[in-house]
């Protein structure tokens, strides 16, 4: 592939994983970043082309998308709110259309198409609808809960306690960002295979109790899982999400993904921990 693939949010967790996976495949990368930083310097040292563009700036984003082989894109409600995410989605799709992008992989969230009522699931669904109504060839991926989310409470884990607003014996579908990056790179390298598809993604589904046992083994100590009621969460968005995960849960086909796409090398939670060190 001689033309680059553009990556929105290339210095973030998801975008960074996509950059890594594309470079592993020898695919040139054009990174869209909102600001130049030490992280963009590192990307440049790896041969990545840097374009400064905020996706709400249609003109700058159109320019950055022009001439690419494909695009990885995502939006977020966690900085400016749900309505801002919908505005991001509309501006993003407008730029994709204006630049005549041949294929986009949009990162949504697993089960955003199930009318869950969870605020950030619903805003992702709105952007999916905008994309479907456009002329842009697309693939939608829906990642589940990321393993990395656990790192926010790592100090408590080191002290022997894993707190999650889920029953300790309830499986939680999760995934590694590495697997997401590899899957997106697979799609971008063979877009016709995935055209128009919506695929929910998960690498493993450990329970909090199993996560605690694996963490304890990795740390050489005892870690115990503790549950608390999702109703105690102050954020309405996160409260709704964890209530959904308690009552219903994601329904990505983990076994099917492993059978159909073995080249991803799907990481179990224990594999991810081992790599994390």
N, C-alpha and C positions, 0 to 999 in steps of 0.2 A: 504494500500500500504506500504510494508515494505522497498522496495528500495527507495532511495531518487530521487527527480527530481532535475536536475542541472539547475541553472539559470545564464545565462551570463549577466553581467552588474547589479549584484544584489544590488549594492549601488546606482544605478541611479534611475531615475524616473520610467521608465517602469519596469525594473527588480525588483526594490523595491516593486512595486505594485504586481507583480507576487509572490514574496516571501510572502508578507502579505496574499494574497489569498490562497496560498498553505498551509500556516500554519493554517489559519482559517479552512481549510478542514482536518487538522490533517495529512497532507502529509509531510514527512521529506524533507528537502531542503539541497542541496549542492550548495553553492554560489561560482561562479567563479569571482575573482576580480584581477585586475591588480596590486594593491598595498594594503597592510594592513594599516588601518586607524582607527580612532575613530568609523566610521560607521561599519567597520567589527567587532569591539569589541561589538557593540550593537547587531549585528546579532548573534554572538556567544552566547551572554547572552540569546538570544531567542531560543537557541538550534540548530542554523544553522551551518552546517559543512562548513568550509572555505577552499577553494583551490585557491592558487595563480597561475593564468595562464592568459596570454594574448592570444586572439584567433588567433593571427598571429604565435604563437609558437605551431606548430602542435603536438609536442611531449607532452608538458605540458597539452595541451587541451585534447588530446586523453586520457591521464592518468586521467584527471578530469572527463571525460565523461564515463569512464569504470565502468560498474556495475550499471548504473542509470536506472530508469524506463522510463525516458523521459527527454527532454531538452527544455528549452525556450532560444531562441537565437535571437540576433539582431546585426546589423552592423551600422556603422555611417561614413558619409563622412565629418562631420563638424570639425574634428580635423586635418586630414592629406590629405583630398581631395578625389575626386571621384574615382580615380584609386586605392587609398589605400583601399577604401571601397570594391571594387571588389576583391582585394587581400585578404581582411578579409573574404569575402564570400567564396572564394575558399579554404582558409585554414580551415575555419569552417567546410565546408562540408567534406573535407579530414579527419578531426578529427572525425566527426560523423560516417563516413564510417569505419575508422580504429578501433573505439571503439565499432562498431556494435550496435549503439544506436537504440532502438526499435521504437522510435518516437520522432520527433522534431516539436516544434511550432516555426515557424520563423516569427518575427515581421517585416513586410515590411511597406508599406504605401498605403492607399486607392488609387485606380486608377493607381497604378504603372504598371498594365497590359494593360493600354490604350494608350501607346505610346504618352504620353503628351509632351515629349521633356524637361521636367523639370529635371535638372541634378540629383538631389538626388532621384527622382522617377525612373529615368533610371538606376542608379546604383543598386537600390533595385531590379528592374526587372532583371538585369543581375544575381544577386545572386539567385533570384527565379528560373531562367533558369538552373543555376548550380545545384541547389537542385533537380529540377525535373529530371535532367539527371542522378542523382545518384541513388543508391540503397536504400537510407534512406527513411523510411516511414515518411510522413510529413503532416502538416497542415500549411497553410499560413494565417496570420491575417493581415489586412490592416487598421490600425488606421487612423482616420481623424485628424483634427487639435485638439490639446489638450487644454482644458480649462486653464490649468496652464500657457500657453503661454501669457495669458493676464496679469499675474503677473509681467512680465518684465516692464510694464508701469504703475504699481500700484500707484506710486507717482503722476503721471499725473491724474490718476483716482480720487485719493483723492482730487485733486485740481479741480475736476469737468469736466474732459475731457478724453474721450476714443477715441484714434486715431487708425484707422485701414485703410489700403489701399484697402478698399472695399466700394461700395456704402452703405449708412447707412440702406437701406431697402433690402439688399441682404442677404438671409439666408446663414449661414456658418455652415456646419455640423462639430460638435465638439464632444469630448468625455472626460470623466474623466478617469484618470489613474486607479482609483479604479475599474471601469468597465472593462477596459482592463485586469487588473490582474485577476479579477473574471472569465472573459471569458477564458483566457488562462488556469486557474486552472481547469475549467470545461472540456476543451479539453484534458488536461493532465490526468484527472481522468477517462476519457471515450474515449480513442483515436480512437477506431474502429468506433465510431459515426461520426468522422470528418476526417477520413483518406483521404488524397488527395484533401481536400477541400481548396478553397481560399475564405475567408470571409472578406469583408470590414466592419468596425465597426464604429458606431457613436452613441452617447447617446442622442443628441438633435441638433437642427438647428436654434438657435436664430439669428436674424439679429443684426448688431451692435447697432441699435436703441433700440432693446429689451434688449440687454446686458447692455447698459447704464442705462436704466430704472431700471433693476434689481439691478445693482450696486448701483445706487442712493438710492433705497429702503433699501438695506443692510447697507449702510453707513449713512443713515439719512440725505442725502443731494441731490443736483441736479447734475446729471452727464449727459453730452451731448455727443452724438457720432459725430465724425468728420471724414470725408473721405478725403483721398488724393490719387493721381494717383500712381498706382503701378510702373509706369515708373521712379518715383523719387527714388526708392530703389536702393542702390548702389550695393548690391549683385546680380549678374546675376541669381543665383539659386532662391533666395527669390523673385526677381522681376518676374521671370517666374512663380513661384508658385502662387503668388497673382494675376497675370494676368489670370491664369487658373481659380482661385477661383472666380474672377470677371466675366469672360466670360462664364464659363462652370460649375464649382463647382463639389464637390464630389457627388457620387450617391449611397451611402450606403442606404440600405432599413431599415430605422429606425423603422417604424411600424412593419415590418416583424421580425426584431430582437427582439422587445419587445414581440411579440406574441409567437415566437418560443423558446425564452430563458428567460422566466420571472424570473427565479431564480437569474439572474444577478442583478435585482433590479435597472435597468438603471437610472442613475442620470440625471435629467434635469439640465440645467444651474443654475436655482434657487436652486435646491437641493444641488448642489455642493457648491454654495455660502453659503448656510445655514450651511453646514458642515464645511466649511472653517472658518466661524465665522468672 
